[in-house]
């Protein structure tokens, strides 16, 4: 259970942030800009996650730590979001979520 709780913040970070894991932090990157500057609410982001990847959503929904991270991210201004992304960037597990993060950032306003 402890390992799961340790991994889930990474998954959440990845959920919103892992787009940077394989490509580095670059504000000129359109995918990164979309994530950092999203206007989506927490409920919109979670709805998009549920629609895009129910298995990842189930892990996320089972983790209060992951949920808290996402709330903090979405409540933060863009410069703080950038710093949060940089913190998660070095976590190898985040790389597997890069495509999902971009999909969520691109579709969450539809929910």
mmCIF file of the C-alpha atoms, coordinates in Angstrom:
data_MODEL
# 
_entry.id   MODEL 
# 
loop_
_atom_site.group_PDB 
_atom_site.id 
_atom_site.type_symbol 
_atom_site.label_atom_id 
_atom_site.label_alt_id 
_atom_site.label_comp_id 
_atom_site.label_asym_id 
_atom_site.label_entity_id 
_atom_site.label_seq_id 
_atom_site.pdbx_PDB_ins_code 
_atom_site.Cartn_x 
_atom_site.Cartn_y 
_atom_site.Cartn_z 
_atom_site.occupancy 
_atom_site.B_iso_or_equiv 
_atom_site.pdbx_formal_charge 
_atom_site.auth_seq_id 
_atom_site.auth_comp_id 
_atom_site.auth_asym_id 
_atom_site.auth_atom_id 
_atom_site.pdbx_PDB_model_num 
ATOM 1   C CA . UNK A 1 1   ? 0.000   0.000  0.000   1.00 0.00 ? 1   UNK A CA 1 
ATOM 2   C CA . UNK A 1 2   ? 2.833   2.402  0.810   1.00 0.00 ? 2   UNK A CA 1 
ATOM 3   C CA . UNK A 1 3   ? 4.431   1.757  -2.584  1.00 0.00 ? 3   UNK A CA 1 
ATOM 4   C CA . UNK A 1 4   ? 1.099   2.446  -4.248  1.00 0.00 ? 4   UNK A CA 1 
ATOM 5   C CA . UNK A 1 5   ? 0.751   5.746  -2.406  1.00 0.00 ? 5   UNK A CA 1 
ATOM 6   C CA . UNK A 1 6   ? 4.275   6.639  -3.444  1.00 0.00 ? 6   UNK A CA 1 
ATOM 7   C CA . UNK A 1 7   ? 3.568   5.846  -7.088  1.00 0.00 ? 7   UNK A CA 1 
ATOM 8   C CA . UNK A 1 8   ? 0.238   7.594  -7.322  1.00 0.00 ? 8   UNK A CA 1 
ATOM 9   C CA . UNK A 1 9   ? 1.550   11.108 -6.796  1.00 0.00 ? 9   UNK A CA 1 
ATOM 10  C CA . UNK A 1 10  ? 3.929   10.312 -9.614  1.00 0.00 ? 10  UNK A CA 1 
ATOM 11  C CA . UNK A 1 11  ? 0.982   9.177  -11.696 1.00 0.00 ? 11  UNK A CA 1 
ATOM 12  C CA . UNK A 1 12  ? -0.877  12.345 -10.847 1.00 0.00 ? 12  UNK A CA 1 
ATOM 13  C CA . UNK A 1 13  ? 2.122   14.440 -11.566 1.00 0.00 ? 13  UNK A CA 1 
ATOM 14  C CA . UNK A 1 14  ? 2.353   12.489 -14.738 1.00 0.00 ? 14  UNK A CA 1 
ATOM 15  C CA . UNK A 1 15  ? -1.300  13.007 -15.323 1.00 0.00 ? 15  UNK A CA 1 
ATOM 16  C CA . UNK A 1 16  ? -0.831  16.702 -15.551 1.00 0.00 ? 16  UNK A CA 1 
ATOM 17  C CA . UNK A 1 17  ? 2.887   16.947 -15.860 1.00 0.00 ? 17  UNK A CA 1 
ATOM 18  C CA . UNK A 1 18  ? 4.590   13.999 -17.466 1.00 0.00 ? 18  UNK A CA 1 
ATOM 19  C CA . UNK A 1 19  ? 4.458   15.611 -20.823 1.00 0.00 ? 19  UNK A CA 1 
ATOM 20  C CA . UNK A 1 20  ? 7.823   17.009 -19.717 1.00 0.00 ? 20  UNK A CA 1 
ATOM 21  C CA . UNK A 1 21  ? 9.381   13.733 -18.658 1.00 0.00 ? 21  UNK A CA 1 
ATOM 22  C CA . UNK A 1 22  ? 10.599  12.682 -22.058 1.00 0.00 ? 22  UNK A CA 1 
ATOM 23  C CA . UNK A 1 23  ? 11.045  16.059 -23.678 1.00 0.00 ? 23  UNK A CA 1 
ATOM 24  C CA . UNK A 1 24  ? 12.292  18.357 -20.959 1.00 0.00 ? 24  UNK A CA 1 
ATOM 25  C CA . UNK A 1 25  ? 10.753  21.551 -19.706 1.00 0.00 ? 25  UNK A CA 1 
ATOM 26  C CA . UNK A 1 26  ? 10.350  24.075 -22.458 1.00 0.00 ? 26  UNK A CA 1 
ATOM 27  C CA . UNK A 1 27  ? 7.708   26.737 -22.306 1.00 0.00 ? 27  UNK A CA 1 
ATOM 28  C CA . UNK A 1 28  ? 7.744   26.971 -26.097 1.00 0.00 ? 28  UNK A CA 1 
ATOM 29  C CA . UNK A 1 29  ? 6.432   23.414 -26.374 1.00 0.00 ? 29  UNK A CA 1 
ATOM 30  C CA . UNK A 1 30  ? 2.722   23.601 -27.293 1.00 0.00 ? 30  UNK A CA 1 
ATOM 31  C CA . UNK A 1 31  ? 1.872   20.529 -25.192 1.00 0.00 ? 31  UNK A CA 1 
ATOM 32  C CA . UNK A 1 32  ? 3.606   22.023 -22.186 1.00 0.00 ? 32  UNK A CA 1 
ATOM 33  C CA . UNK A 1 33  ? 1.911   25.367 -22.668 1.00 0.00 ? 33  UNK A CA 1 
ATOM 34  C CA . UNK A 1 34  ? -1.454  23.614 -22.823 1.00 0.00 ? 34  UNK A CA 1 
ATOM 35  C CA . UNK A 1 35  ? -0.789  21.804 -19.538 1.00 0.00 ? 35  UNK A CA 1 
ATOM 36  C CA . UNK A 1 36  ? 0.672   24.784 -17.683 1.00 0.00 ? 36  UNK A CA 1 
ATOM 37  C CA . UNK A 1 37  ? -1.958  27.230 -18.895 1.00 0.00 ? 37  UNK A CA 1 
ATOM 38  C CA . UNK A 1 38  ? -5.006  24.998 -18.693 1.00 0.00 ? 38  UNK A CA 1 
ATOM 39  C CA . UNK A 1 39  ? -8.196  26.672 -17.556 1.00 0.00 ? 39  UNK A CA 1 
ATOM 40  C CA . UNK A 1 40  ? -9.764  23.344 -16.638 1.00 0.00 ? 40  UNK A CA 1 
ATOM 41  C CA . UNK A 1 41  ? -11.175 22.820 -13.202 1.00 0.00 ? 41  UNK A CA 1 
ATOM 42  C CA . UNK A 1 42  ? -10.334 19.826 -11.075 1.00 0.00 ? 42  UNK A CA 1 
ATOM 43  C CA . UNK A 1 43  ? -13.649 18.169 -11.952 1.00 0.00 ? 43  UNK A CA 1 
ATOM 44  C CA . UNK A 1 44  ? -13.057 18.721 -15.679 1.00 0.00 ? 44  UNK A CA 1 
ATOM 45  C CA . UNK A 1 45  ? -9.562  17.218 -15.500 1.00 0.00 ? 45  UNK A CA 1 
ATOM 46  C CA . UNK A 1 46  ? -10.833 14.187 -13.597 1.00 0.00 ? 46  UNK A CA 1 
ATOM 47  C CA . UNK A 1 47  ? -13.741 13.732 -16.022 1.00 0.00 ? 47  UNK A CA 1 
ATOM 48  C CA . UNK A 1 48  ? -11.296 13.833 -18.932 1.00 0.00 ? 48  UNK A CA 1 
ATOM 49  C CA . UNK A 1 49  ? -9.064  11.304 -17.181 1.00 0.00 ? 49  UNK A CA 1 
ATOM 50  C CA . UNK A 1 50  ? -12.024 8.998  -16.546 1.00 0.00 ? 50  UNK A CA 1 
ATOM 51  C CA . UNK A 1 51  ? -12.982 9.190  -20.216 1.00 0.00 ? 51  UNK A CA 1 
ATOM 52  C CA . UNK A 1 52  ? -9.448  8.833  -21.621 1.00 0.00 ? 52  UNK A CA 1 
ATOM 53  C CA . UNK A 1 53  ? -8.064  6.075  -19.377 1.00 0.00 ? 53  UNK A CA 1 
ATOM 54  C CA . UNK A 1 54  ? -10.399 4.409  -16.861 1.00 0.00 ? 54  UNK A CA 1 
ATOM 55  C CA . UNK A 1 55  ? -7.584  2.277  -15.394 1.00 0.00 ? 55  UNK A CA 1 
ATOM 56  C CA . UNK A 1 56  ? -5.390  5.305  -14.661 1.00 0.00 ? 56  UNK A CA 1 
ATOM 57  C CA . UNK A 1 57  ? -8.478  7.094  -13.358 1.00 0.00 ? 57  UNK A CA 1 
ATOM 58  C CA . UNK A 1 58  ? -9.185  4.251  -10.942 1.00 0.00 ? 58  UNK A CA 1 
ATOM 59  C CA . UNK A 1 59  ? -5.656  4.519  -9.535  1.00 0.00 ? 59  UNK A CA 1 
ATOM 60  C CA . UNK A 1 60  ? -5.982  8.278  -9.279  1.00 0.00 ? 60  UNK A CA 1 
ATOM 61  C CA . UNK A 1 61  ? -9.405  8.115  -7.620  1.00 0.00 ? 61  UNK A CA 1 
ATOM 62  C CA . UNK A 1 62  ? -8.031  5.724  -4.993  1.00 0.00 ? 62  UNK A CA 1 
ATOM 63  C CA . UNK A 1 63  ? -5.282  8.131  -3.931  1.00 0.00 ? 63  UNK A CA 1 
ATOM 64  C CA . UNK A 1 64  ? -6.008  11.159 -1.761  1.00 0.00 ? 64  UNK A CA 1 
ATOM 65  C CA . UNK A 1 65  ? -2.358  12.172 -2.202  1.00 0.00 ? 65  UNK A CA 1 
ATOM 66  C CA . UNK A 1 66  ? -2.695  12.173 -5.980  1.00 0.00 ? 66  UNK A CA 1 
ATOM 67  C CA . UNK A 1 67  ? -5.965  14.082 -5.816  1.00 0.00 ? 67  UNK A CA 1 
ATOM 68  C CA . UNK A 1 68  ? -4.421  16.678 -3.537  1.00 0.00 ? 68  UNK A CA 1 
ATOM 69  C CA . UNK A 1 69  ? -1.476  17.138 -5.907  1.00 0.00 ? 69  UNK A CA 1 
ATOM 70  C CA . UNK A 1 70  ? -3.781  17.765 -8.850  1.00 0.00 ? 70  UNK A CA 1 
ATOM 71  C CA . UNK A 1 71  ? -5.916  20.218 -6.879  1.00 0.00 ? 71  UNK A CA 1 
ATOM 72  C CA . UNK A 1 72  ? -2.786  22.106 -5.840  1.00 0.00 ? 72  UNK A CA 1 
ATOM 73  C CA . UNK A 1 73  ? -1.496  22.120 -9.407  1.00 0.00 ? 73  UNK A CA 1 
ATOM 74  C CA . UNK A 1 74  ? -4.741  23.462 -10.843 1.00 0.00 ? 74  UNK A CA 1 
ATOM 75  C CA . UNK A 1 75  ? -5.084  26.063 -8.078  1.00 0.00 ? 75  UNK A CA 1 
ATOM 76  C CA . UNK A 1 76  ? -1.557  27.354 -8.708  1.00 0.00 ? 76  UNK A CA 1 
ATOM 77  C CA . UNK A 1 77  ? -0.483  30.128 -11.066 1.00 0.00 ? 77  UNK A CA 1 
ATOM 78  C CA . UNK A 1 78  ? 1.470   29.123 -14.187 1.00 0.00 ? 78  UNK A CA 1 
ATOM 79  C CA . UNK A 1 79  ? 4.901   29.838 -12.698 1.00 0.00 ? 79  UNK A CA 1 
ATOM 80  C CA . UNK A 1 80  ? 4.193   27.531 -9.761  1.00 0.00 ? 80  UNK A CA 1 
ATOM 81  C CA . UNK A 1 81  ? 2.832   24.880 -12.134 1.00 0.00 ? 81  UNK A CA 1 
ATOM 82  C CA . UNK A 1 82  ? 6.108   25.072 -14.050 1.00 0.00 ? 82  UNK A CA 1 
ATOM 83  C CA . UNK A 1 83  ? 8.035   24.411 -10.821 1.00 0.00 ? 83  UNK A CA 1 
ATOM 84  C CA . UNK A 1 84  ? 5.765   21.497 -9.954  1.00 0.00 ? 84  UNK A CA 1 
ATOM 85  C CA . UNK A 1 85  ? 6.390   20.031 -13.385 1.00 0.00 ? 85  UNK A CA 1 
ATOM 86  C CA . UNK A 1 86  ? 10.131  20.342 -12.919 1.00 0.00 ? 86  UNK A CA 1 
ATOM 87  C CA . UNK A 1 87  ? 9.874   18.428 -9.639  1.00 0.00 ? 87  UNK A CA 1 
ATOM 88  C CA . UNK A 1 88  ? 8.051   15.528 -11.282 1.00 0.00 ? 88  UNK A CA 1 
ATOM 89  C CA . UNK A 1 89  ? 10.159  15.591 -14.424 1.00 0.00 ? 89  UNK A CA 1 
ATOM 90  C CA . UNK A 1 90  ? 12.922  13.424 -12.981 1.00 0.00 ? 90  UNK A CA 1 
ATOM 91  C CA . UNK A 1 91  ? 10.554  10.574 -12.086 1.00 0.00 ? 91  UNK A CA 1 
ATOM 92  C CA . UNK A 1 92  ? 10.941  7.800  -14.690 1.00 0.00 ? 92  UNK A CA 1 
ATOM 93  C CA . UNK A 1 93  ? 7.435   6.434  -14.130 1.00 0.00 ? 93  UNK A CA 1 
ATOM 94  C CA . UNK A 1 94  ? 5.987   9.706  -15.344 1.00 0.00 ? 94  UNK A CA 1 
ATOM 95  C CA . UNK A 1 95  ? 7.127   9.048  -18.916 1.00 0.00 ? 95  UNK A CA 1 
ATOM 96  C CA . UNK A 1 96  ? 4.458   6.439  -19.533 1.00 0.00 ? 96  UNK A CA 1 
ATOM 97  C CA . UNK A 1 97  ? 1.724   9.043  -19.038 1.00 0.00 ? 97  UNK A CA 1 
ATOM 98  C CA . UNK A 1 98  ? 2.982   11.681 -21.481 1.00 0.00 ? 98  UNK A CA 1 
ATOM 99  C CA . UNK A 1 99  ? 0.403   10.982 -24.189 1.00 0.00 ? 99  UNK A CA 1 
ATOM 100 C CA . UNK A 1 100 ? -2.422  10.797 -21.697 1.00 0.00 ? 100 UNK A CA 1 
ATOM 101 C CA . UNK A 1 101 ? -1.461  14.130 -20.163 1.00 0.00 ? 101 UNK A CA 1 
ATOM 102 C CA . UNK A 1 102 ? -1.578  15.850 -23.518 1.00 0.00 ? 102 UNK A CA 1 
ATOM 103 C CA . UNK A 1 103 ? -4.968  14.275 -24.309 1.00 0.00 ? 103 UNK A CA 1 
ATOM 104 C CA . UNK A 1 104 ? -6.382  15.440 -20.989 1.00 0.00 ? 104 UNK A CA 1 
ATOM 105 C CA . UNK A 1 105 ? -5.022  18.961 -21.409 1.00 0.00 ? 105 UNK A CA 1 
ATOM 106 C CA . UNK A 1 106 ? -6.481  19.108 -24.912 1.00 0.00 ? 106 UNK A CA 1 
ATOM 107 C CA . UNK A 1 107 ? -9.930  17.785 -23.995 1.00 0.00 ? 107 UNK A CA 1 
ATOM 108 C CA . UNK A 1 108 ? -10.709 18.694 -20.390 1.00 0.00 ? 108 UNK A CA 1 
ATOM 109 C CA . UNK A 1 109 ? -12.584 21.861 -21.396 1.00 0.00 ? 109 UNK A CA 1 
ATOM 110 C CA . UNK A 1 110 ? -15.151 19.596 -23.067 1.00 0.00 ? 110 UNK A CA 1 
ATOM 111 C CA . UNK A 1 111 ? -16.276 18.240 -19.691 1.00 0.00 ? 111 UNK A CA 1 
# 
